[in-house]
């Protein structure tokens, strides 16, 4: 599971457009390349996060690697396996475990 933080007032579509520009400009309606879409919205300590739904493992790793760079300015919450706890990645590479009870799924947002 991969969650990407949204900026204040940013819509899910605006987040999608930003990721498409930053991570891979080919991620559009073309018939080639990795595909992803924005899913449910979650809240963590007052910050909104959107779930990234993808079949492209390389895209997920690309986002996580970019988050560790100083030029990627979004927080990322991820869990690679159901057996491990969620991790919060803060821009610049700081990482810490978070408790699943702190993640609140919004019921009024699109699910994937």
C-alpha positions in Angstrom: 0.0 0.0 0.0 1.3 3.4 -0.9 -0.1 6.7 0.2 1.1 10.1 -1.0 0.4 13.4 0.9 -1.8 16.0 -0.6 -1.1 19.7 -0.2 -3.6 22.0 1.5 -6.6 22.4 -0.8 -5.1 20.0 -3.4 -7.6 17.7 -5.1 -6.9 14.0 -5.9 -6.8 15.0 -9.6 -4.2 17.7 -9.0 -2.1 15.2 -7.0 -2.4 12.7 -10.0 -1.3 15.5 -12.4 1.7 16.4 -10.2 2.9 12.8 -9.9 2.5 12.3 -13.6 4.7 15.3 -14.3 7.3 14.5 -11.5 7.6 10.7 -11.7 6.8 9.7 -15.3 5.1 12.0 -17.9 4.1 8.9 -19.9 1.5 8.0 -17.2 -1.6 9.2 -19.1 -4.2 7.5 -21.2 -1.7 5.9 -23.6 -1.7 2.2 -24.1 1.9 1.7 -23.0 4.0 2.2 -19.9 3.1 1.8 -16.2 -0.4 2.7 -15.1 -1.7 4.0 -11.9 -4.7 5.9 -10.5 -5.6 7.7 -7.3 -7.7 5.7 -4.9 -9.1 6.4 -1.4 -8.2 9.4 0.7 -6.8 8.8 4.2 -6.0 11.2 7.0 -2.9 10.9 9.2 -2.6 13.5 12.0 -4.6 16.1 10.0 -2.7 15.6 6.7 -4.6 14.1 3.7 -3.0 11.3 1.8 -4.2 9.6 -1.4 -3.8 5.9 -2.1 -1.8 5.1 -5.3 -3.3 2.1 -7.1 -0.8 0.6 -9.5 0.4 -2.6 -11.1 3.8 -1.0 -11.7 6.2 -2.0 -8.9 8.9 0.2 -10.5 6.7 3.2 -10.1 6.2 2.5 -6.4 9.9 2.2 -5.9 10.5 5.3 -8.0 8.2 7.3 -5.7 9.9 6.0 -2.6 13.4 6.6 -3.9 12.4 10.1 -5.0 11.0 10.8 -1.6 14.4 10.1 -0.1 15.9 12.9 -2.3 15.6 16.4 -1.2 13.8 17.6 -4.3 10.7 15.4 -3.7 8.6 17.4 -1.2 5.8 15.0 -0.3 5.4 12.6 2.6 4.8 9.0 1.8 3.2 6.3 3.9 3.8 2.8 2.7 3.6 -0.9 3.7 5.1 -3.5 1.4 3.6 -6.5 3.2 0.5 -7.0 5.4 2.7 -8.5 8.1 4.8 -5.4 8.6 3.8 -2.0 10.1 3.2 1.2 8.1 6.2 3.5 7.6 6.1 7.2 7.2 8.8 8.5 4.8 9.5 12.2 5.2 11.2 14.1 2.4 15.0 13.8 2.8 14.9 10.2 3.9 13.7 10.3 7.5 11.5 7.2 8.1 9.5 6.1 11.1 6.9 3.5 12.0 3.3 4.6 12.4 0.4 2.9 14.1 -2.4 1.7 11.7 -5.0 3.1 14.1 -3.8 6.6 13.2 -4.8 6.2 9.5 -8.4 7.2 8.9 -10.0 6.3 5.6 -12.4 9.0 4.3 -15.7 7.4 3.2 -16.6 10.1 0.8 -13.7 9.8 -1.6 -13.2 7.5 -4.6 -12.0 4.0 -3.9 -10.0 1.8 -6.4 
